[in-house]
Amino acid sequence: MSFIFTVSPDFTPDHLSGWYIFNTWLQRQTDVSIHLEMYNNFNDQREAIRDDKVSLIYANPFDAAMLVREKGFLPLVKPAGASDEAIIAVNANNPIEDVAQLAPGIRLAFTDDPDVKMMGMIMLEPGDLDANNVQGISCDTYVLVAKHLLRGEADAGIFLAEAFDGLSDMIKKQLRILVRSQISVIHHSLMIGPKLLERRDGFQKCLIEMNNDSKGQGVLESLGFKAWEKVDDEEMLFMIDLMDTLSI
Amino acid sequence: MINDMQPEHIIGDYKEVTLDLYGGMRRKILYTEIETSYPDGKLIVSTTNPDGVITHVNQSFVEMSGYTKDELIGSPHSILRHPDMPPAAFKDLWDTVKTGEKWQGFVKNLRKDGGYYWVKATVIPNIRKGVVVGYTSVRRKPSRTKVEECIQLYPTMF
């Protein structure tokens, strides 16, 4: 029997092969047959979760509550020292210097990355902006968010900070950051489902020790991570509570 | 346990008032008209036990309140209570979260130095295995328009 592993669809495209390498590494370490299934979007992935097809997931924090409360998933690990942060940026020629100066009716570009969009919308609240008084421009990638800003087709854009920082210098020079979140406690997590729960301790142990050998280090590098760090149940529940406060 | 505010901690001219706090406590408050603006992009996060005693704070809480982490942990959350906040707002907060629901509102918080800062606060009960083990409060930067509305409204609620 093969268990399904899936990755939050907002993963950095450069790391796609890294997740396949990681899956191979994980199967060798745990002796568990795991199939990596990459879904094109959050809706397809959530449908698979609802149908109980998924047993292991690198999950967006937005989905953590549903995974824990409705599907019995528990946390394993998170990338060490990493957290999800959002940026609100404008075209560098835009005279606006503060989010509070953005007017209702602005054209706002974003992706469907749910936690980043939520953090971005929170950072727009001081300007009295919300989903009801902005013109949303939904984009498939953060590069497209940047393109809308550069072409003057959007007035502001919401970026995952890591994705913004990864844009080319030429693009970044033509953009300006209005605000960058410093929340620190919202992060993606690798989580394990009910069908694999009896293997949780074993999975957690080999993941935490992954950076101790050169092969493991190489796999981590292909994911853009330095190491995995344990996430205990209370830390996950705390993050879920936090996400609950932010979603209203 | 909560201590009266001390003049040596206050920055600027201040007024004095004694407040009745949740749980039957009283506190001498020294407060000024100096506002600290909420920093962009940050969240102030704290957790209390079911009685409202602080058990966890993040660094933004420490920076905005002016207290040290050691001063905050073990203190009642009403250490932030500003005399301009109507008691009805906090009654509504407790009545709401004790039914297991989320509460959200705009709050003027008191700093250790007597100054204040406005927040948009959300409080939710932390439910573990069906039991409320505490409350998490997350504060974010408020809309200035909403703050101006509260500045007009709150004095009418006493």
Contacts between the chains, C-beta under 8 A, distances in Angstrom:
chain1	res1	chain2	res2	distance
A	99	B	40	7.1
A	100	B	144	6.4
A	122	B	140	5.7
A	123	B	40	7.2
A	123	B	41	6.1
A	123	B	141	7.7
A	125	B	120	7.0
A	125	B	140	6.9
A	125	B	141	6.9
A	125	B	142	7.4
A	125	B	143	5.7
A	126	B	38	7.9
A	126	B	40	7.7
A	126	B	141	4.7
A	126	B	142	6.8
A	126	B	143	5.6
A	126	B	144	6.8
A	127	B	143	7.3
A	128	B	143	4.8
A	128	B	145	5.3
A	128	B	146	7.9
A	179	B	40	4.5
A	179	B	41	4.8
A	180	B	41	5.5
A	181	B	41	4.5
A	181	B	42	7.6
A	182	B	41	5.2
A	182	B	42	5.1
A	182	B	60	7.8
A	183	B	41	7.8
A	183	B	42	7.4
A	183	B	43	5.3
A	184	B	58	7.6
A	185	B	45	7.2
A	185	B	58	7.5
A	237	B	126	7.4
A	237	B	128	6.7
A	238	B	47	7.6
A	238	B	126	7.8
A	238	B	136	7.3
A	241	B	124	5.8
A	241	B	126	5.5
A	241	B	136	4.7
A	242	B	45	6.8
A	242	B	136	6.6
A	242	B	138	6.1
A	244	B	102	6.9
A	244	B	124	5.4
A	245	B	102	7.0
A	245	B	122	4.0
A	245	B	123	7.5
A	245	B	124	5.4
A	245	B	136	6.4
A	245	B	137	7.7
A	245	B	138	4.0
A	246	B	43	7.9
A	246	B	122	7.4
A	246	B	138	6.6
A	246	B	140	7.8
A	248	B	102	6.0
A	248	B	104	6.1
A	248	B	122	6.4
